[in-house]
Amino acid sequence: MATDFKYAAQTDLEMYYPNFSSYDSKRQILGWTTETYNSVEHYVAYNSGLMTQLFIDGKSQQSGNQTIGTTKVGDAGEAVDATETAITISGDVGSLTNDSFIKINDEIMYITTLADDDPDVITVVRGVLGTNATTHDNGDDIFQHFIPSAAGDNLYDSDNDFIILKYGSDPNDHLTEGGIDNATYFDQMLVNASMELNNLLDARYPMPLPKYDVYDANTSHSTATTEYDAIIIKMTCYICVSNILRAEGQTEEADYYYSQITNAERTGMVDRLNAGEFKLAFEIDSTDSQGKVRTIAKAGSMDIVETAGEWSGEKYDVCRITCTTGGVYGTAVVKAETYGSDALFGTTTSDIKVTGGLQHIVNGLYVRFQGSSMNLDTTPDSWEVTVTNENRKRTNPMTSGIELTRGASGI
């Protein structure tokens, strides 16, 4: 795949569509023929269609997968007519062996012997695997085509559209399939769905979308993990499911899942996200200058229940508020740490007495504590307030309001 970037994993896909693993891209390959050269049997499926990986009875033959050589192994050391079977190679024969295949121009040849007295002379069977014997000029490039050495070795020839396989028994007696393994298939489908979601999102969003900090109980900003918004994961999975079902010909069900993403009524998840009805965690709106509170530690009963004001500090900051003196209103004291001296908590504002009212903390941020007392034991009570400067560009300007209509004069 060109990229492995995706917003969701297969575990997410299973959550939204548990039956996804019953689908895959493999298809059965039929009509194998036996071709024998120098008493060595090979199996060939002509007009096979593209094959990226071969499976026999469900087992991948990927370890034996070969591709046509793109680096020449030598040159024709002489002009070759259409019937000549002893060919001189100018250069190193490289990895060529008896019972392997080479290609000169459009003709495939089978090597029966590499002469002992002169390893640069090979004896071949001309015009094999559906190609025709023809003339070649002195100096024409010689390429490795297929070198079967073990059971399971296989090659898809895209120029001539056939698969050649070395195997211990007739593949017609087995379930022989072409395609890619399920894990790779579903990962690619999730990659495709992620790129498709990028195309559907409004131009105001960065591509790719950023992750946001995920906080567990008592987790500070510096130790937070990151994750994509749940709605982004869900939309990626729904697009992926729609594409999988469509590939299987289940158009009606595919349309249902895609309509949950976008539809003519503009009620899909991406429609509402683009309209500003939904907000991603990283987006900035009119309330972000008032801060978002996260409790880090709280053994006491007092908590931050309200924020207000307009943050006048850095465009983005985390204000850490920590108890320095425990007790009730008028006794409890906190300190506020903000960005400074090139450190996230490099500036400290101390001796802020807790009043119980909406009180100024630092840089235009106001908070109100509620509860009977604040704790200063082994782990002091502390909170982090993520704040955004009012001057920072809003990425989600949607606000609720009442629609007003001006009536006629005097009414």
Secondary structure by P-SEA (a helix, b strand, c coil): cccccccccaaaaaaacccccccccbbbbcbbbbbbcccbbbbbbccccccccccccccccccccccccccccccccccccccccbbbbccccccccccbbbbcccbbbbbcccccccccbbbbbcccccbbbbbbccccbbbbccccccccbbbbccccbbbbbbcccccccccccccccaaaaaaaaaaaaaaaaaaaccccccccbbbbbbbccccccccbbbbccaaaaaaaaaaaaaaaaaaacaaaaaaaaaaaacccccccaaaaaaacccccccccccccccbbbbbccccccccccccccccccccbbbbbbbbccccccccbbbbbbcccccccccccccccccccccccccccbbbbbbcccccccccccbbbbbbbbccccccccbbbbbbbbbccccc
